[in-house]
Amino acid sequence: MFRIFIAATVIALAGCSAAPVEDYAGNTPRLDLTEYFNGPLTGWGIVQDRNGNLSRSFRVDMVGRWEGDQGVLDEDFYWSDGEFQERTWRFNRVDEHTYTGTAGDVVGEATGKAYGNVLRWSYVLELDLDGDKVEVTLDDWMYLVEEDVLVNRSQIRKFGIHFGDVIIFFHKGVPPRGR
């Protein structure tokens, strides 16, 4: 039984590997969180289960503001099933490449590294599932495609096991074609 557990753990952890974010240092346009997440933004996203099936979709309206190395990002989520959710992130730029952040439903501190046009952002999120609090790990990879367009792919994991994905497309500024 112990061998099965070890084998399952090794397989689960093998799926976690990705190229280091530093490999993207030469990519453009350059992603600077203090610039991109400053002012109004809109995002459209989906949540998929572990089999790739659509679970939910959403729109998120955001306003970011920075003062020096400190930032705040207010998010309003409008879910396809009618749920409304708010989250406020508080960011700190530690150095040229490193960021940390907190939010009310984030356990501890999120950490991220930005190189070139890519940010890798990792954190533990507390979800409310039918009244039960469940902690999951999110591994976000954000790619600045154009100056005003960012694509985010998040893997959701619990105990190293892949449970689903979140894919979001962000547009900086006033949303195209209204809301």
Residue pairs with C-beta under 8 A, 6 or more apart in sequence:
9 160
12 159
12 160
12 161
12 162
13 160
15 162
16 139
16 157
16 160
18 120
18 141
21 113
21 114
21 115
21 118
21 119
21 120
22 113
22 115
23 115
24 115
24 116
24 117
24 118
25 115
25 116
26 116
27 115
27 116
27 117
27 118
28 116
28 117
29 117
29 144
29 146
29 147
30 116
30 117
30 144
31 114
31 116
31 117
31 118
31 119
31 142
31 144
31 150
32 114
33 71
33 91
33 93
33 99
33 114
33 119
34 66
34 69
34 71
34 93
36 144
36 150
36 172
37 62
37 64
37 66
37 71
37 73
37 91
38 64
38 65
38 66
38 71
39 63
39 64
39 65
39 172
39 173
40 61
40 62
40 63
40 172
40 173
40 174
41 61
41 62
41 63
41 64
41 170
41 171
41 172
41 173
42 59
42 60
42 61
42 62
42 170
42 171
42 175
42 179
43 59
43 60
43 62
43 152
43 168
43 169
43 170
43 171
44 57
44 58
44 59
44 60
44 168
44 169
45 57
45 58
45 59
45 60
45 152
45 166
45 167
45 168
45 169
46 54
46 55
46 56
46 57
46 58
46 166
46 167
47 54
47 55
47 56
47 57
47 58
47 164
47 165
47 166
48 54
48 55
48 164
48 165
48 166
48 167
49 55
49 163
49 164
50 162
50 163
50 164
52 165
55 164
56 79
56 80
56 81
57 79
57 80
58 77
58 78
58 79
58 80
59 77
59 78
59 179
60 75
60 76
60 77
60 78
60 168
61 75
61 76
61 78
62 73
62 74
62 75
62 76
63 73
63 74
64 71
64 72
64 73
64 74
65 71
65 72
66 72
66 91
69 92
69 93
69 94
70 90
70 91
70 92
70 93
71 89
71 90
71 91
71 92
71 93
72 88
72 89
72 90
72 91
73 88
73 89
73 91
74 86
74 87
74 88
75 86
75 87
75 88
75 89
76 84
76 85
76 86
77 83
77 84
77 85
77 86
77 87
78 84
79 85
87 103
87 104
87 105
88 103
88 104
89 101
89 102
89 103
90 101
90 102
90 103
91 99
91 100
91 101
92 99
92 100
92 101
93 99
94 100
97 113
97 114
97 115
98 111
98 112
98 113
98 114
99 111
99 112
99 113
99 114
99 119
99 121
100 109
100 110
100 111
100 112
101 109
101 110
101 112
101 121
101 123
102 109
102 110
103 110
105 125
105 126
105 127
106 123
106 124
106 125
106 126
107 123
107 124
107 125
107 126
107 135
108 123
108 124
109 123
110 121
110 122
110 123
111 121
111 122
111 123
112 119
112 120
112 121
112 122
112 140
113 119
113 120
117 143
117 144
117 145
118 141
118 142
118 143
118 144
119 140
119 141
119 142
120 139
120 140
120 141
120 142
121 138
121 139
121 140
121 141
121 142
122 137
122 138
122 139
122 140
123 137
123 138
123 140
124 135
124 136
124 137
124 138
125 135
125 136
125 137
125 138
126 133
126 134
126 135
127 133
127 134
127 135
127 136
128 134
134 158
135 158
136 156
136 157
136 158
136 163
137 156
137 157
137 158
138 154
138 155
138 156
138 157
138 166
139 154
139 155
139 157
140 152
140 153
140 154
141 152
141 153
141 154
142 150
142 151
142 152
143 150
143 151
143 152
144 150
145 151
147 172
148 171
148 172
148 173
149 169
149 170
149 171
149 172
150 169
150 170
150 172
151 167
151 168
151 169
151 170
152 166
152 167
152 168
152 169
152 170
153 165
153 166
153 167
154 165
154 166
154 167
154 168
155 162
155 164
155 165
156 162
156 163
156 164
156 165
156 166
157 163
